Amino acid sequence: MRNLYVVVPLFALLIAAIWFLITTWNHIGGPDVPVWGWVAIGGGVFFSLLVGGGLMALLFYSSRKGYDDQAAENFDKRL
């Protein structure tokens, strides 16, 4: 039940952002984007999320294995 209080507002924000995006795009009336343009945009979004997710996974992995503790000790000595 507690997760529902987080998921529902986030989902509502996602729907509002998509609605705003579509409404603004149609109102501006910009040029039509060809199929290869949409593929490039989708690929850029996908690989950006992939790199971000990979870096976050490395962050959690290094924290769990204790690699960050070694760096923190050296940093504290410099202060």
Buried (B, 14 or more C-beta within 10 A) or exposed (E): EEEEEEEEEEEEEEEEEEEEEEEEEEEEEEEEEEEEEEEEEEEEEEEEEEEEEEEEEEEEEEEEEEEEEEEEEEEEEEE
